[in-house]
Structures are given as C-alpha cells and as structure tokens.
C-alpha cells in the first residue's frame, strides 16, 4: 500500500497497565501488550491469519510499528469482500455478547 496507514490505540482496561487495543477505521484489529519477555503484538480479526500477523519487540513503539506494518501487508493481500466478512463476524459476535450480558442478570434474579 502506498497510502499511510493510521491506527489508534487505547488501554484495554483502566485496571491493567501496558495492554492496548488497536483500531483501524473504527474496527478493533489487534492488541499490543507487555509480556515478561517483551512487547507482544498481534492482529486479532476474525479470520485465518498468517504467522507474520503476530510478533514480539523490545519496545511498545516498535510493537505498534510492527503491527501497523503487518496490518498494511494484510490489507494489501486480502480481498475487500473477505475483510468485510470479518467485520460482519465481529459485529455479530459483539451483538451476541451484548444480548447474553442483558439476559444474564434476569436469570440470576430467579422466578
């Protein structure tokens, strides 16, 4: 890809340090986190991914750069229809989680 990719990251939780969710155009695409051995990064979209869609670096910034590079490579090698299907699966999974979370409190209350 010749265009510059812009990804953004945010902490996955306010309670956990050094663990970031990575987004591209409003979609969750990956994770960067500190592991005892170093900074781990991976692309986490719901489709089969190549081995190079994850890795480890010595610094947080290097992990973000490596993930962005791998994401650009994945975008250039993936048909838009396949990526759209992954986004649809992501939305369906999120909707199912929300529905399950909404039902569980009622089940705990009992008859």
N, C-alpha and C positions, 0 to 999 in steps of 0.2 A: 504494500500500500504506500502510496506517495503522500497522502494527507497525514497530518499529525494527529495522533490519537490522543484524546483527552479522557483520562479515567479519574475518578474521585474515590476517596476512601473515608470511612468514618469508623470510630470504635464500634466493635460489635456489641459491647456492653459497657455500661459505666462502672461496673464492678470488676472488670478484668482489664488489666493493662496489656499493651503490646499485642493486641489482637484486632485486626481491621477487616471490615467488609469492603470489597472493591466493587465499584459500579461503573457502568458504561451506558450512557443514554437512558438512564433510569432503570436499568436491569442489573441485578446482582450477578457479577461474573466471576468473583473469586475471593480469595482470602489471603492475608499476609499476617503471620503471627510469629512471635518469638518462641523458639523451642530451646531446650537446653543445649542443643548442638549448633544453633544458629537461627537465622531468619528463614522460615519456610513460607513459600508462596505456592498457590495453585489456582487454576481455573476451575470453577465449580458449576458449570452449566449442565443441565440435564441431558447429556448426550455422551456417546463414547468419545473419549479424548485420547490423543496420542501421549506417549511417555513424556514428551517435552512440554506438556501443559502443567508441569509442576517442577519445583526445584528448591534449592537452598542456597542462601548467600550469607555473607558476613555482616551485612548491614540492612536496616529497614529500607533505606532509599534504593539500594541495589535490588532488593526484592520487588519493590514497586516497579522499577525499570524493567526487570526481567519479566514480570507478569505482563506489563504493557507490551513488551516486545512479542511475547508468546501470543497475547491476545490479537495483536496485529497480524501475526502469521496465521492464526486460526481463522480470522476474518477473511484473509485472502484465499484460504484453502477451503472454505465452507460455502456451499451454495446458500443464497439468501433464504430460500424456502426451508432449508434444514434448520437454519438458525431461528427462523420464525416459529417452526415447530417446537424447538427447545423453549422459546419464550412462552408458547402456549402451555406446554407442560409445566413450566414454572408457575404460571398463573393458576392453573388447575390445582397444583399442589398447595399453593398458598390459600386458595379458596377452601380447599378441603380441611386444612389446618384450622382456619377461622371457624368453619362450621363445627368441627369437632370441639374446639375450645368453647363455643357458645352452648353446646349441648351438655358438656361435662358438668357444669355447676348444677344444672337441673337434675341430673342423675344422682348427684351427691345428696341432694335435698331429700330424696326418697318420696314415697307416696303420701 
